């Protein structure tokens, strides 16, 4: 069962859901700390120790790290387009998507532990393999809404050959 989408919510019933997966049934020892339910354990004084957060639900709530979401990215591989993907940037390298530069690491996970594998023509000029992000007024893009951002990924997930192509 899950927390219902309508009706009155109860802290006790939410605690039962967190502990047993049975909203509204099961024994809970007070006090109940929302902090502990969200973060797992009982460091904030809960009578129960709650399970750790759902790591299969990224970027929330499991990722507690700072990151910059790099959304609406597509992969072009010799005429086959896949995506969109959401990648992640370390805010110490790029505080915004438009600030991303050659050499910045692009990650596949919000915990910033898995750099993207090498991909692209890496300056060969053939241009058949690359990532791109179209200008999108609904999310920040790497070219400040002035064109299509194109890039390759070099070793260790480093962005290479960043360019902004005006359509």
Z-matrix of the N, CA and C atoms (Angstrom, degrees):
N
C 1 1.442
C 2 1.525 1 107.96
N 3 1.319 2 116.69 1 169.74
C 4 1.457 3 121.86 2 179.40
C 5 1.524 4 109.38 3 -142.24
N 6 1.314 5 115.50 4 167.87
C 7 1.454 6 120.39 5 177.25
C 8 1.528 7 107.99 6 -61.26
N 9 1.336 8 118.15 7 130.91
C 10 1.463 9 120.21 8 -176.76
C 11 1.523 10 112.36 9 -69.17
N 12 1.324 11 115.61 10 153.42
C 13 1.460 12 120.33 11 -179.72
C 14 1.524 13 112.05 12 -87.37
N 15 1.328 14 118.12 13 -11.30
C 16 1.457 15 121.21 14 177.42
C 17 1.521 16 109.66 15 -132.08
N 18 1.320 17 115.80 16 163.19
C 19 1.457 18 120.52 17 178.17
C 20 1.516 19 112.05 18 92.58
N 21 1.297 20 115.58 19 178.53
C 22 1.459 21 122.75 20 -178.71
C 23 1.526 22 110.56 21 -79.68
N 24 1.315 23 115.38 22 131.88
C 25 1.462 24 120.04 23 178.21
C 26 1.523 25 109.72 24 -90.45
N 27 1.310 26 116.02 25 150.52
C 28 1.456 27 122.36 26 -179.89
C 29 1.521 28 108.69 27 -127.75
N 30 1.340 29 116.73 28 132.75
C 31 1.458 30 120.87 29 177.28
C 32 1.529 31 110.47 30 -59.98
N 33 1.319 32 117.29 31 -39.59
C 34 1.460 33 121.10 32 177.98
C 35 1.525 34 110.44 33 -61.92
N 36 1.331 35 116.86 34 -46.56
C 37 1.467 36 120.53 35 -178.80
C 38 1.532 37 111.30 36 -66.11
N 39 1.323 38 117.68 37 -35.92
C 40 1.465 39 120.95 38 176.85
C 41 1.531 40 109.72 39 -66.77
N 42 1.322 41 117.37 40 -39.56
C 43 1.471 42 121.47 41 176.33
C 44 1.530 43 110.32 42 -62.84
N 45 1.335 44 117.10 43 -39.78
C 46 1.467 45 120.65 44 177.18
C 47 1.526 46 110.29 45 -63.69
N 48 1.315 47 116.39 46 -40.21
C 49 1.467 48 120.16 47 177.42
C 50 1.524 49 110.50 48 -63.04
N 51 1.333 50 116.72 49 -43.15
C 52 1.464 51 120.63 50 -179.60
C 53 1.527 52 111.97 51 -64.66
N 54 1.321 53 116.90 52 -38.55
C 55 1.464 54 120.73 53 -177.42
C 56 1.521 55 114.03 54 -82.47
N 57 1.339 56 116.70 55 -41.47
C 58 1.464 57 120.45 56 -170.11
C 59 1.525 58 114.77 57 -121.44
N 60 1.341 59 117.48 58 -10.78
C 61 1.457 60 119.94 59 -175.22
C 62 1.517 61 111.67 60 72.91
N 63 1.323 62 116.90 61 23.63
C 64 1.474 63 122.35 62 -177.69
C 65 1.519 64 109.24 63 -130.75
N 66 1.302 65 117.13 64 84.40
C 67 1.461 66 121.18 65 -178.02
C 68 1.525 67 110.26 66 -55.47
N 69 1.321 68 116.51 67 117.42
C 70 1.459 69 121.45 68 175.85
C 71 1.516 70 115.51 69 95.35
N 72 1.336 71 119.16 70 1.07
C 73 1.463 72 119.05 71 176.89
C 74 1.527 73 109.94 72 -144.64
N 75 1.314 74 115.62 73 147.85
C 76 1.457 75 122.30 74 -178.85
C 77 1.514 76 110.18 75 119.67
N 78 1.330 77 115.62 76 152.73
C 79 1.458 78 121.44 77 -176.95
C 80 1.526 79 110.61 78 -85.79
N 81 1.338 80 115.44 79 128.32
C 82 1.461 81 122.12 80 177.84
C 83 1.520 82 107.66 81 -124.51
N 84 1.334 83 116.02 82 130.90
C 85 1.459 84 121.45 83 176.88
C 86 1.522 85 108.43 84 -93.69
N 87 1.330 86 116.95 85 125.39
C 88 1.459 87 121.38 86 179.41
C 89 1.514 88 111.31 87 -76.69
N 90 1.296 89 118.60 88 166.95
C 91 1.455 90 125.83 89 -4.13
C 92 1.524 91 111.96 90 -75.21
N 93 1.329 92 115.13 91 164.98
C 94 1.468 93 121.92 92 179.06
C 95 1.523 94 107.28 93 -109.10
N 96 1.315 95 116.50 94 124.53
C 97 1.464 96 121.73 95 178.88
C 98 1.524 97 109.06 96 -110.59
N 99 1.323 98 116.21 97 122.43
C 100 1.463 99 120.47 98 176.61
C 101 1.531 100 109.93 99 -61.42
N 102 1.312 101 117.46 100 -37.22
C 103 1.457 102 121.87 101 177.18
C 104 1.527 103 110.38 102 -56.01
N 105 1.320 104 117.22 103 -47.68
C 106 1.458 105 120.91 104 -179.39
C 107 1.522 106 111.94 105 -66.35
N 108 1.334 107 117.73 106 -37.76
C 109 1.470 108 120.05 107 178.23
C 110 1.522 109 111.19 108 -63.96
N 111 1.330 110 117.18 109 -37.95
C 112 1.464 111 121.02 110 -178.56
C 113 1.523 112 111.52 111 -76.47
N 114 1.328 113 116.91 112 -41.43
C 115 1.463 114 120.87 113 -172.71
C 116 1.524 115 114.74 114 -99.65
N 117 1.315 116 117.90 115 -9.92
C 118 1.452 117 121.36 116 -178.36
C 119 1.520 118 111.56 117 85.89
N 120 1.328 119 116.18 118 156.97
C 121 1.458 120 121.97 119 178.54
C 122 1.521 121 112.05 120 82.45
N 123 1.350 122 115.03 121 -159.74
C 124 1.463 123 120.15 122 178.14
C 125 1.526 124 110.86 123 -143.29
N 126 1.320 125 116.39 124 35.15
C 127 1.466 126 121.08 125 -177.39
C 128 1.523 127 113.19 126 -66.66
N 129 1.325 128 117.66 127 -19.00
C 130 1.464 129 120.28 128 -179.50
C 131 1.529 130 111.54 129 -100.42
N 132 1.342 131 117.43 130 17.96
C 133 1.453 132 121.22 131 171.70
C 134 1.511 133 117.00 132 95.55
N 135 1.317 134 118.93 133 11.46
C 136 1.470 135 120.02 134 178.01
C 137 1.520 136 111.06 135 -64.29
N 138 1.330 137 114.77 136 150.13
C 139 1.461 138 120.21 137 176.45
C 140 1.515 139 112.37 138 -73.88
N 141 1.326 140 117.47 139 -19.45
C 142 1.464 141 122.82 140 176.12
C 143 1.524 142 108.53 141 -116.61
N 144 1.320 143 116.57 142 156.54
C 145 1.458 144 121.56 143 171.91
C 146 1.524 145 107.16 144 -98.67
N 147 1.332 146 115.68 145 118.47
C 148 1.464 147 121.22 146 -175.89
C 149 1.524 148 110.78 147 -86.64
N 150 1.341 149 116.53 148 151.20
C 151 1.471 150 119.33 149 178.88
C 152 1.523 151 110.68 150 -66.18
N 153 1.326 152 115.16 151 157.47
C 154 1.458 153 119.79 152 177.94
C 155 1.518 154 109.82 153 -64.84
N 156 1.322 155 115.17 154 161.90
C 157 1.468 156 120.33 155 -176.28
C 158 1.521 157 111.30 156 -63.47
N 159 1.300 158 115.83 157 160.67
C 160 1.455 159 123.41 158 -178.03
C 161 1.524 160 110.15 159 -73.20
N 162 1.330 161 116.38 160 103.96
C 163 1.463 162 119.61 161 -178.63
C 164 1.522 163 112.37 162 -74.83
N 165 1.312 164 118.99 163 -8.80
C 166 1.464 165 121.62 164 177.07
C 167 1.507 166 113.04 165 -87.39
N 168 1.319 167 118.35 166 6.90
C 169 1.455 168 122.95 167 -175.04
C 170 1.521 169 109.61 168 -121.22
N 171 1.337 170 117.41 169 65.54
C 172 1.460 171 120.68 170 -178.89
C 173 1.517 172 110.38 171 -88.18
N 174 1.313 173 119.51 172 149.08
C 175 1.447 174 125.46 173 5.24
C 176 1.520 175 113.99 174 -87.99
N 177 1.320 176 119.27 175 -5.42
C 178 1.469 177 120.59 176 179.03
C 179 1.503 178 109.54 177 -123.62
N 180 1.285 179 119.42 178 145.06
C 181 1.452 180 127.10 179 -0.77
C 182 1.519 181 113.85 180 -94.65
N 183 1.328 182 119.34 181 -2.60
C 184 1.461 183 119.98 182 -169.64
C 185 1.519 184 113.98 183 -66.29
N 186 1.296 185 118.75 184 -38.22
C 187 1.452 186 119.30 185 -176.47
C 188 1.520 187 110.53 186 -81.12
N 189 1.291 188 115.78 187 113.56
C 190 1.458 189 120.98 188 178.29
C 191 1.526 190 110.64 189 -103.91
N 192 1.321 191 116.70 190 3.26
C 193 1.456 192 120.82 191 -179.12
C 194 1.522 193 110.46 192 -82.92
N 195 1.308 194 115.12 193 156.63
C 196 1.449 195 120.15 194 173.97
C 197 1.532 196 108.53 195 -77.44
N 198 1.302 197 116.48 196 138.13
C 199 1.459 198 121.77 197 176.29
C 200 1.515 199 108.38 198 -157.40
N 201 1.321 200 115.43 199 164.36
C 202 1.460 201 122.45 200 172.83
C 203 1.519 202 105.90 201 -112.59
N 204 1.333 203 117.03 202 121.01
C 205 1.463 204 121.08 203 179.22
C 206 1.522 205 109.53 204 -75.79
N 207 1.317 206 115.76 205 127.57
C 208 1.464 207 124.54 206 -179.42
C 209 1.525 208 105.77 207 -110.65
N 210 1.328 209 116.75 208 91.02
C 211 1.461 210 122.40 209 -169.25
C 212 1.521 211 113.21 210 -97.36
N 213 1.329 212 113.72 211 167.66
C 214 1.464 213 122.55 212 172.79
C 215 1.533 214 112.65 213 59.49
N 216 1.338 215 116.01 214 41.90
C 217 1.462 216 121.73 215 179.65
C 218 1.532 217 108.58 216 -100.38
N 219 1.336 218 115.79 217 138.36
C 220 1.459 219 122.26 218 179.77
C 221 1.530 220 109.20 219 -119.96
N 222 1.324 221 114.86 220 157.00
C 223 1.461 222 121.63 221 179.55
C 224 1.528 223 107.78 222 -115.91
N 225 1.308 224 116.51 223 125.87
C 226 1.470 225 123.08 224 176.95
C 227 1.520 226 107.70 225 -106.93
N 228 1.340 227 116.34 226 120.08
C 229 1.456 228 120.79 227 -177.73
C 230 1.524 229 108.91 228 -131.29
N 231 1.329 230 115.56 229 91.32
C 232 1.466 231 121.89 230 179.07
C 233 1.531 232 112.58 231 52.62
N 234 1.330 233 116.36 232 49.25
C 235 1.458 234 121.32 233 176.77
C 236 1.517 235 115.26 234 91.52
N 237 1.321 236 118.15 235 -5.73
C 238 1.461 237 121.13 236 177.67
C 239 1.514 238 108.76 237 -106.54
N 240 1.327 239 115.28 238 119.31
C 241 1.462 240 121.29 239 -178.49
C 242 1.519 241 109.56 240 -102.14
N 243 1.347 242 116.89 241 132.15
C 244 1.461 243 121.71 242 174.46
C 245 1.523 244 109.10 243 -128.40
N 246 1.304 245 115.15 244 155.39
C 247 1.457 246 120.50 245 -179.69
C 248 1.512 247 109.51 246 131.99
N 249 1.288 248 118.62 247 -173.57
C 250 1.454 249 125.40 248 8.34
C 251 1.525 250 112.38 249 -81.60
N 252 1.326 251 114.77 250 155.23
C 253 1.453 252 122.84 251 177.60
C 254 1.522 253 109.16 252 -116.59
N 255 1.314 254 115.70 253 156.75
C 256 1.452 255 121.60 254 167.25
C 257 1.516 256 106.89 255 -114.36
N 258 1.319 257 115.08 256 122.43
C 259 1.448 258 121.78 257 175.43
C 260 1.529 259 107.94 258 -112.18
N 261 1.311 260 116.75 259 178.59
C 262 1.456 261 120.45 260 -173.59
C 263 1.521 262 110.32 261 -137.14
N 264 1.326 263 115.32 262 144.88
C 265 1.455 264 122.94 263 -179.78
C 266 1.521 265 109.43 264 -120.57
N 267 1.312 266 115.77 265 148.26
C 268 1.458 267 121.09 266 175.82
C 269 1.528 268 107.45 267 -80.19
N 270 1.338 269 118.39 268 122.16
C 271 1.466 270 119.61 269 -177.35
C 272 1.526 271 113.87 270 -63.62
N 273 1.332 272 117.78 271 -15.40
C 274 1.467 273 118.78 272 175.68
C 275 1.529 274 110.82 273 -75.88
N 276 1.328 275 117.41 274 -18.02
C 277 1.464 276 121.37 275 175.55
C 278 1.522 277 111.16 276 -98.39
N 279 1.329 278 116.66 277 -44.01
C 280 1.465 279 121.50 278 -178.92
C 281 1.521 280 107.93 279 -138.43
N 282 1.314 281 116.49 280 107.15
C 283 1.461 282 120.74 281 -177.78
C 284 1.525 283 112.00 282 -70.90
N 285 1.330 284 117.00 283 -20.48
C 286 1.463 285 122.96 284 176.34
C 287 1.516 286 107.77 285 -140.57
N 288 1.315 287 116.46 286 164.37
C 289 1.469 288 120.03 287 178.22
C 290 1.526 289 110.43 288 -63.77
N 291 1.327 290 117.09 289 -39.02
C 292 1.466 291 119.18 290 -179.18
C 293 1.527 292 112.36 291 -68.21
N 294 1.336 293 117.78 292 -15.38
C 295 1.468 294 121.17 293 179.12
C 296 1.525 295 113.01 294 -90.09
N 297 1.340 296 118.10 295 -3.94
C 298 1.459 297 119.84 296 -178.56
C 299 1.534 298 109.59 297 -62.40
N 300 1.337 299 115.86 298 140.86
C 301 1.461 300 121.06 299 -175.27
C 302 1.518 301 110.29 300 -137.42
N 303 1.319 302 115.26 301 165.44
C 304 1.455 303 120.09 302 174.72
C 305 1.519 304 109.22 303 -54.87
N 306 1.330 305 115.79 304 134.30
C 307 1.458 306 121.89 305 -178.99
C 308 1.514 307 113.51 306 98.77
N 309 1.346 308 118.18 307 -20.67
C 310 1.464 309 120.61 308 176.99
C 311 1.525 310 109.23 309 -70.67
N 312 1.327 311 116.74 310 142.94
C 313 1.458 312 122.17 311 -177.87
C 314 1.527 313 109.49 312 -85.24
N 315 1.325 314 116.42 313 134.73
C 316 1.462 315 123.09 314 177.26
C 317 1.527 316 107.17 315 -109.82
N 318 1.336 317 115.69 316 127.59
C 319 1.457 318 121.90 317 -174.83
C 320 1.532 319 111.19 318 -110.13
N 321 1.333 320 115.64 319 152.29
C 322 1.459 321 120.89 320 176.79
C 323 1.523 322 111.97 321 -91.20
N 324 1.346 323 117.86 322 -9.19
C 325 1.465 324 120.67 323 -177.61
C 326 1.525 325 110.84 324 -130.09
N 327 1.331 326 115.27 325 150.26
C 328 1.458 327 121.84 326 -177.67
C 329 1.520 328 112.92 327 -68.83
N 330 1.325 329 118.33 328 -15.81
C 331 1.459 330 120.93 329 177.32
C 332 1.528 331 111.64 330 -83.52
N 333 1.330 332 116.54 331 -2.20
C 334 1.463 333 123.29 332 177.78
C 335 1.521 334 112.17 333 57.99
N 336 1.339 335 115.69 334 43.48
C 337 1.466 336 119.99 335 179.54
C 338 1.528 337 113.22 336 -113.98
N 339 1.344 338 117.96 337 -14.48
C 340 1.463 339 120.30 338 -175.95
C 341 1.531 340 110.52 339 -123.76
N 342 1.344 341 117.27 340 95.91
C 343 1.463 342 119.52 341 177.01
C 344 1.532 343 110.45 342 -65.83
N 345 1.326 344 116.21 343 149.74
C 346 1.462 345 119.44 344 176.48
C 347 1.526 346 109.54 345 -62.50
N 348 1.338 347 116.80 346 147.64
C 349 1.467 348 119.11 347 175.92
C 350 1.530 349 110.34 348 -74.15
N 351 1.324 350 115.58 349 159.40
C 352 1.457 351 121.15 350 178.36
C 353 1.522 352 110.11 351 -55.20
N 354 1.332 353 115.99 352 132.19
C 355 1.463 354 120.99 353 177.60
C 356 1.517 355 109.31 354 -158.36
N 357 1.309 356 115.78 355 139.75
C 358 1.454 357 121.90 356 175.44
C 359 1.504 358 110.23 357 126.21
N 360 1.313 359 114.20 358 175.42
C 361 1.460 360 119.89 359 179.95
C 362 1.524 361 111.64 360 -83.27
N 363 1.335 362 115.85 361 -8.21
C 364 1.461 363 123.45 362 172.48
C 365 1.524 364 112.94 363 47.69
N 366 1.326 365 114.42 364 52.06
C 367 1.461 366 120.31 365 173.45
C 368 1.506 367 115.14 366 82.95
N 369 1.337 368 118.16 367 7.04
C 370 1.462 369 119.48 368 -178.85
C 371 1.525 370 111.94 369 -72.24
N 372 1.342 371 116.59 370 -18.14
C 373 1.455 372 120.14 371 178.72
C 374 1.512 373 114.45 372 89.51
N 375 1.340 374 117.66 373 -9.41
C 376 1.469 375 118.30 374 -177.40
C 377 1.521 376 111.55 375 -74.21
N 378 1.337 377 117.98 376 -32.21
C 379 1.457 378 121.61 377 173.45
C 380 1.511 379 116.27 378 66.58
N 381 1.332 380 118.94 379 23.71
C 382 1.457 381 120.88 380 179.92
C 383 1.525 382 112.63 381 -91.32
N 384 1.326 383 117.39 382 -14.46
C 385 1.465 384 122.45 383 -178.96
C 386 1.524 385 108.44 384 -132.94
N 387 1.342 386 115.43 385 122.34
C 388 1.462 387 119.60 386 179.89
C 389 1.524 388 109.15 387 -171.83
N 390 1.332 389 116.17 388 167.13
C 391 1.459 390 122.94 389 169.64
C 392 1.519 391 107.50 390 -100.07
N 393 1.325 392 116.62 391 152.48
C 394 1.459 393 119.16 392 173.99
C 395 1.521 394 110.71 393 -147.92
N 396 1.329 395 113.95 394 155.46
C 397 1.455 396 121.75 395 176.95
C 398 1.525 397 107.13 396 -135.36
N 399 1.338 398 115.63 397 115.38
C 400 1.457 399 119.96 398 178.20
C 401 1.512 400 110.33 399 -73.66
N 402 1.320 401 115.50 400 150.67
C 403 1.461 402 120.35 401 174.85
C 404 1.514 403 108.61 402 -58.22
N 405 1.334 404 116.32 403 130.46
C 406 1.461 405 121.12 404 -174.56
C 407 1.518 406 108.11 405 -142.40
N 408 1.306 407 117.53 406 111.52
C 409 1.464 408 120.02 407 -176.73
C 410 1.512 409 112.65 408 -69.18
N 411 1.334 410 117.66 409 -10.30
C 412 1.460 411 120.30 410 -179.72
C 413 1.522 412 112.82 411 -87.20
N 414 1.306 413 118.06 412 -14.35
C 415 1.459 414 120.64 413 176.53
C 416 1.521 415 108.07 414 -145.63
N 417 1.315 416 115.11 415 160.23
C 418 1.462 417 118.64 416 -179.69
C 419 1.523 418 109.27 417 -68.72
N 420 1.312 419 115.74 418 139.45
C 421 1.459 420 118.09 419 177.67
C 422 1.525 421 110.27 420 -125.65
N 423 1.310 422 114.88 421 162.97
C 424 1.459 423 120.75 422 -171.99
C 425 1.518 424 114.03 423 -72.35
N 426 1.325 425 118.13 424 -10.96
C 427 1.468 426 120.63 425 -178.88
C 428 1.525 427 112.88 426 -115.33
N 429 1.332 428 117.79 427 16.89
C 430 1.461 429 122.33 428 177.87
C 431 1.530 430 112.70 429 53.27
N 432 1.322 431 116.78 430 43.58
C 433 1.470 432 123.85 431 176.17
C 434 1.529 433 112.99 432 62.04
N 435 1.329 434 116.37 433 28.49
C 436 1.465 435 118.70 434 -179.85
C 437 1.517 436 112.92 435 -111.38
N 438 1.303 437 118.65 436 1.63
C 439 1.453 438 119.34 437 -179.40
C 440 1.508 439 112.05 438 166.79
N 441 1.307 440 114.77 439 -161.04
C 442 1.461 441 121.85 440 -179.22
C 443 1.522 442 108.01 441 -102.27
N 444 1.328 443 115.70 442 122.78
C 445 1.459 444 121.12 443 177.37
C 446 1.511 445 110.06 444 -83.81
N 447 1.323 446 116.20 445 126.87
C 448 1.462 447 122.25 446 -178.04
C 449 1.524 448 108.01 447 -122.44
N 450 1.351 449 116.42 448 140.35
C 451 1.460 450 119.18 449 178.78
C 452 1.522 451 110.41 450 -158.40
N 453 1.321 452 115.09 451 160.89
C 454 1.456 453 124.27 452 172.32
C 455 1.523 454 107.34 453 -111.82
N 456 1.331 455 115.92 454 165.22
C 457 1.459 456 121.20 455 174.40
C 458 1.522 457 107.86 456 -117.74
N 459 1.321 458 115.58 457 121.32
C 460 1.457 459 121.54 458 178.55
C 461 1.519 460 111.23 459 -93.50
N 462 1.306 461 115.95 460 -160.49
C 463 1.464 462 120.37 461 -177.66
C 464 1.520 463 110.74 462 -62.45
N 465 1.321 464 114.89 463 147.85
C 466 1.466 465 123.24 464 179.40
C 467 1.519 466 113.58 465 59.72
N 468 1.331 467 118.38 466 23.13
C 469 1.455 468 121.56 467 176.13
C 470 1.511 469 115.36 468 79.77
N 471 1.327 470 117.68 469 12.60
C 472 1.468 471 121.11 470 -176.87
C 473 1.522 472 111.80 471 -76.64
N 474 1.338 473 115.45 472 131.86
C 475 1.460 474 120.95 473 175.99
C 476 1.526 475 108.69 474 -65.73
N 477 1.348 476 115.37 475 137.22
C 478 1.455 477 121.41 476 177.40
C 479 1.519 478 108.81 477 -135.90
N 480 1.306 479 115.10 478 153.39
C 481 1.464 480 122.65 479 172.88
C 482 1.513 481 113.00 480 57.92
N 483 1.341 482 117.82 481 36.33
C 484 1.463 483 121.14 482 177.83
C 485 1.522 484 109.01 483 -62.29
N 486 1.327 485 115.04 484 131.78
C 487 1.458 486 119.63 485 174.79
C 488 1.521 487 109.02 486 -148.77
N 489 1.319 488 115.49 487 157.71
C 490 1.456 489 121.63 488 177.11
C 491 1.518 490 107.86 489 -117.90
N 492 1.316 491 115.84 490 110.59
C 493 1.459 492 121.81 491 -179.21
C 494 1.522 493 109.71 492 -94.46
N 495 1.309 494 117.11 493 122.13
C 496 1.462 495 120.73 494 179.20
C 497 1.521 496 107.76 495 -81.43
N 498 1.362 497 116.04 496 124.55
C 499 1.475 498 118.63 497 -176.24
C 500 1.509 499 112.62 498 -67.08
